[in-house]
């Protein structure tokens, strides 16, 4: 019976594969299976691995010992507990983020979320709920979707966690963060987020995984974290698909189309 079942599944799959053959997520060349990268794109994806800073998730060149923190985490402790990202924001990862965000490639979100789940293994559990960084309603109307919400929805489904897309609001529109200094970024998003009453009741005492597409300086997720903690959220962890590493910040800012943190 198992052979007959497999044969039936193959008979259903092959016509679709012939009409819509799987393509590389990064360059659209043909690949063997959906949701994969071709041999040319795969080496251009830098996955973030341990050893890393326990707070910021910044990778170290070598193992500094359990619990070792980066200079960034010590000098300027963030309001969130931990930050994790799947990949470095460069090369293929940059193309994926821009495809999702600017080219309406929401089909990329479920595959990107799979890599995020791998990076978030220590964040999942303990009754966590998933909340996306919201867009202002005006920007949402222009774009028609929120890329962070698409990632968060797919991640929550894979992780088996509750997804609360309306628990956090962006109550005022902000300038794009590109080209702004650290202090300007903080001022730009200060007070931009709020938790509505229904969100406060759902979040109080819970642990939140806050999802965004790219972590640059952390100004946006820090402002969102403060809004969440004001209503009694027990802990906030930040999860993004990509992370601009400290040494790569200048090259990321030079990208005219980046538009990462909004």
TAUR-V707301 format. One record per residue. N is the residue number from 1. RES is the residue in one letter. D_CENTER is the distance of its C-alpha to the mean C-alpha in Angstrom with 1 decimal. Layout:
# TAUR-V707301
N;RES;D_CENTER, N;RES;D_CENTER
This chain:
# TAUR-V707301
1;X;42.3, 2;X;39.2, 3;X;40.2, 4;X;41.0, 5;X;37.6, 6;X;35.8, 7;X;38.1, 8;X;37.3, 9;X;33.5, 10;X;34.0, 11;X;36.3, 12;X;33.7, 13;X;30.9, 14;X;32.9, 15;X;33.9, 16;X;30.3, 17;X;29.5, 18;X;32.5, 19;X;31.6, 20;X;27.8, 21;X;27.4, 22;X;23.9, 23;X;22.5, 24;X;20.2, 25;X;16.6, 26;X;17.1, 27;X;20.7, 28;X;22.0, 29;X;24.8, 30;X;26.1, 31;X;24.8, 32;X;26.2, 33;X;23.5, 34;X;20.7, 35;X;17.1, 36;X;18.3, 37;X;18.8, 38;X;22.3, 39;X;24.3, 40;X;23.9, 41;X;20.1, 42;X;19.4, 43;X;20.8, 44;X;18.6, 45;X;15.3, 46;X;15.1, 47;X;13.4, 48;X;13.1, 49;X;15.8, 50;X;18.1, 51;X;20.1, 52;X;17.7, 53;X;18.0, 54;X;17.8, 55;X;16.4, 56;X;14.2, 57;X;13.2, 58;X;15.0, 59;X;16.9, 60;X;20.7, 61;X;23.2, 62;X;25.2, 63;X;25.3, 64;X;26.2, 65;X;26.9, 66;X;25.3, 67;X;23.7, 68;X;24.1, 69;X;22.0, 70;X;21.1, 71;X;23.3, 72;X;20.4, 73;X;19.9, 74;X;23.7, 75;X;24.6, 76;X;22.0, 77;X;20.7, 78;X;17.5, 79;X;17.9, 80;X;15.1, 81;X;16.1, 82;X;13.5, 83;X;10.3, 84;X;8.8, 85;X;6.8, 86;X;7.9, 87;X;9.7, 88;X;11.4, 89;X;11.0, 90;X;14.4, 91;X;16.5, 92;X;15.2, 93;X;11.5, 94;X;12.4, 95;X;14.3, 96;X;11.7, 97;X;9.4, 98;X;12.7, 99;X;14.0, 100;X;11.5, 101;X;11.8, 102;X;15.4, 103;X;17.1, 104;X;16.3, 105;X;15.0, 106;X;13.4, 107;X;14.9, 108;X;12.3, 109;X;9.6, 110;X;11.4, 111;X;11.8, 112;X;8.3, 113;X;7.7, 114;X;10.8, 115;X;9.7, 116;X;6.9, 117;X;10.0, 118;X;12.0, 119;X;10.3, 120;X;10.4, 121;X;14.0, 122;X;15.5, 123;X;13.3, 124;X;14.4, 125;X;17.8, 126;X;20.1, 127;X;19.7, 128;X;16.1, 129;X;14.8, 130;X;11.3, 131;X;11.0, 132;X;8.8, 133;X;9.4, 134;X;12.4, 135;X;14.2, 136;X;17.9, 137;X;20.1, 138;X;21.8, 139;X;18.7, 140;X;17.6, 141;X;21.2, 142;X;21.2, 143;X;18.0, 144;X;18.6, 145;X;15.1, 146;X;11.8, 147;X;9.0, 148;X;6.5, 149;X;9.3, 150;X;9.6, 151;X;6.3, 152;X;7.4, 153;X;10.9, 154;X;10.7, 155;X;9.1, 156;X;11.8, 157;X;14.4, 158;X;13.9, 159;X;14.0, 160;X;16.8, 161;X;15.6, 162;X;16.5, 163;X;14.3, 164;X;15.4, 165;X;14.2, 166;X;17.2, 167;X;17.3, 168;X;16.0, 169;X;17.5, 170;X;17.5, 171;X;21.2, 172;X;21.9, 173;X;20.7, 174;X;19.6, 175;X;20.2, 176;X;17.5, 177;X;16.8, 178;X;17.9, 179;X;21.2, 180;X;21.3, 181;X;22.2, 182;X;20.7, 183;X;23.2, 184;X;22.8, 185;X;19.0, 186;X;19.7, 187;X;22.6, 188;X;20.7, 189;X;18.3, 190;X;20.8, 191;X;21.8, 192;X;19.5, 193;X;18.0, 194;X;20.1, 195;X;20.3, 196;X;22.9, 197;X;25.7, 198;X;24.5, 199;X;21.0, 200;X;22.9, 201;X;25.0, 202;X;22.2, 203;X;20.2, 204;X;23.1, 205;X;23.3, 206;X;20.1, 207;X;17.2, 208;X;13.9, 209;X;10.3, 210;X;8.6, 211;X;5.1, 212;X;4.0, 213;X;3.6, 214;X;5.8, 215;X;7.8, 216;X;11.4, 217;X;14.0, 218;X;12.3, 219;X;14.7, 220;X;12.6, 221;X;10.9, 222;X;14.4, 223;X;16.2, 224;X;14.2, 225;X;14.9, 226;X;18.5, 227;X;18.9, 228;X;17.7, 229;X;20.1, 230;X;22.9, 231;X;23.2, 232;X;23.5, 233;X;20.1, 234;X;21.0, 235;X;17.8, 236;X;14.3, 237;X;11.7, 238;X;8.3, 239;X;5.3, 240;X;2.5, 241;X;3.5, 242;X;6.3, 243;X;8.7, 244;X;11.9, 245;X;14.5, 246;X;17.6, 247;X;19.9, 248;X;17.8, 249;X;17.4, 250;X;20.6, 251;X;19.9, 252;X;16.5, 253;X;18.4, 254;X;21.1, 255;X;19.1, 256;X;20.6, 257;X;18.1, 258;X;14.8, 259;X;14.5, 260;X;11.0, 261;X;11.1, 262;X;13.5
